[in-house]
Structures are given as structure tokens and as C-alpha cells.
């Protein structure tokens, strides 16, 4: 289901697996990794990070814990890259002239307030 892009069905299946095999830590952790992948595909990195962190904090096996760490690091790296690119875009920088005009507008507004009071 996941590979077919049916994320809602895959999510329901993962939760059903967690409910039915809650005593099997391996399958619970494996289901959580699937859930994290679903959250990533549906642009919910916040939930994906939390889900992966729960595996990192609670799963005793190194195999799935390492996968969770790797996936979480990939999300963090992607977020860092997006933030860096956002800061570099020219539309995110205001020309000095606009900043100066804004300061003058604020001063005019302050003058008007002083006249009223």
C-alpha cells in the first residue's frame, strides 16, 4: 500500500499491526518506521521526527534504532538545507531603502499619536 501511494490505508494497517502485536517490540518499531515514512511522504516531518524519536528512546534493538536515527538525521538535514536556502533567497532580504521608509513611516505614526494625546 505504501509503495502504491495509498498512505491512508498504509497508516491504518500500521496502526492495526501495532494494536495486534503490541507485545512484539520488533513489529511495533517496524510499524513506527513505516508510519514515519508515511509522515515524510505526506509532508509531516514534525510527526515523523516524533515517531522516530520514540523508537530511538524505547526500542532496545540496534537494527531498527539505527534506521530510526538515520531517517531522523535525514529529516534534520533536509530542514537545515531548506532553512539555509530560504535565508539565501533574494526576496527574503529587504532593500535598505524599504527599511528606511518603514522607519520614517513609524516616526510619522508616532508623531500622529503624540498629536492625539
C-alpha positions as CSV (number, residue, x, y, z in Angstrom):
1,X,0.0,0.0,0.0
2,X,2.8,2.4,0.9
3,X,4.7,1.9,-2.3
4,X,1.4,2.3,-4.3
5,X,1.0,5.8,-2.7
6,X,-2.0,4.7,-0.6
7,X,-0.8,6.4,2.5
8,X,-4.0,6.5,4.5
9,X,-4.5,2.7,4.0
10,X,-0.9,2.0,4.9
11,X,-1.3,4.2,8.0
12,X,-4.4,2.3,9.1
13,X,-2.6,-1.0,8.5
14,X,0.5,0.1,10.5
15,X,-1.7,1.1,13.5
16,X,-3.6,-2.2,13.3
17,X,-0.3,-4.0,13.4
18,X,0.7,-2.1,16.5
19,X,-2.6,-2.8,18.1
20,X,-2.5,-6.6,17.3
21,X,1.2,-7.2,18.0
22,X,1.8,-4.7,20.8
23,X,3.8,-7.3,22.7
24,X,6.3,-7.8,19.8
25,X,8.6,-4.9,20.1
26,X,10.3,-5.6,16.8
27,X,7.0,-5.3,14.8
28,X,5.9,-2.2,16.8
29,X,9.1,-0.5,15.9
30,X,9.0,-1.6,12.3
31,X,5.4,-0.3,12.1
32,X,6.6,3.0,13.6
33,X,9.3,3.3,10.9
34,X,6.6,2.7,8.3
35,X,4.5,5.4,10.0
36,X,7.4,7.8,9.9
37,X,7.9,7.1,6.2
38,X,4.2,7.9,5.6
39,X,4.5,11.1,7.5
40,X,7.5,12.1,5.5
41,X,5.7,11.4,2.2
42,X,2.7,13.4,3.4
43,X,4.9,16.4,4.4
44,X,4.5,15.9,8.1
45,X,8.1,15.9,9.2
46,X,7.2,17.1,12.7
47,X,5.2,13.9,13.3
48,X,7.8,11.8,11.6
49,X,10.6,13.1,13.9
50,X,8.5,12.4,17.0
51,X,7.7,8.8,15.8
52,X,11.3,8.1,15.0
53,X,12.4,9.6,18.4
54,X,10.0,7.2,20.1
55,X,11.9,4.3,18.5
56,X,15.2,5.8,19.4
57,X,14.2,6.2,23.1
58,X,12.2,3.0,23.6
59,X,13.4,0.2,21.3
60,X,16.2,-1.9,22.6
61,X,17.4,-3.5,19.3
62,X,20.2,-1.7,17.5
63,X,19.0,-2.6,14.0
64,X,15.8,-0.6,13.9
65,X,17.1,2.0,16.3
66,X,19.9,2.8,13.8
67,X,17.4,3.1,10.9
68,X,15.3,5.5,13.0
69,X,18.4,7.6,13.8
70,X,19.4,7.7,10.1
71,X,15.9,8.7,9.0
72,X,15.6,11.4,11.7
73,X,19.1,12.8,10.7
74,X,17.9,12.9,7.1
75,X,14.9,15.0,8.1
76,X,17.0,17.3,10.2
77,X,19.5,17.7,7.3
78,X,16.7,18.5,4.9
79,X,15.2,21.0,7.3
80,X,18.6,22.7,7.8
81,X,19.1,22.8,4.0
82,X,15.6,24.3,3.4
83,X,16.3,27.0,6.1
84,X,19.6,27.8,4.6
85,X,18.1,28.1,1.1
86,X,15.3,30.3,2.5
87,X,17.8,32.7,4.0
88,X,19.7,33.0,0.7
89,X,16.7,33.8,-1.4
90,X,16.8,37.5,-2.5
91,X,13.1,38.0,-1.9
92,X,13.7,37.3,1.8
93,X,16.1,40.3,2.0
94,X,14.6,43.8,2.2
95,X,16.5,46.5,0.4
96,X,17.9,49.2,2.7
97,X,15.5,51.8,1.1
98,X,12.4,49.8,2.2
99,X,13.8,49.6,5.8
100,X,14.5,53.3,5.9
101,X,11.0,54.0,4.5
102,X,9.5,51.8,7.2
103,X,11.4,53.7,9.9
104,X,10.1,57.0,8.5
105,X,6.5,55.6,8.5
106,X,6.8,54.6,12.1
107,X,8.1,58.1,13.0
108,X,5.2,59.7,11.3
109,X,2.8,57.4,13.1
110,X,4.4,58.3,16.4
111,X,4.0,62.0,15.6
112,X,0.3,61.5,14.9
113,X,-0.2,59.6,18.2
114,X,1.6,62.4,20.1
115,X,-0.8,65.0,18.4
116,X,-3.8,63.0,19.5
117,X,-2.6,62.6,23.1
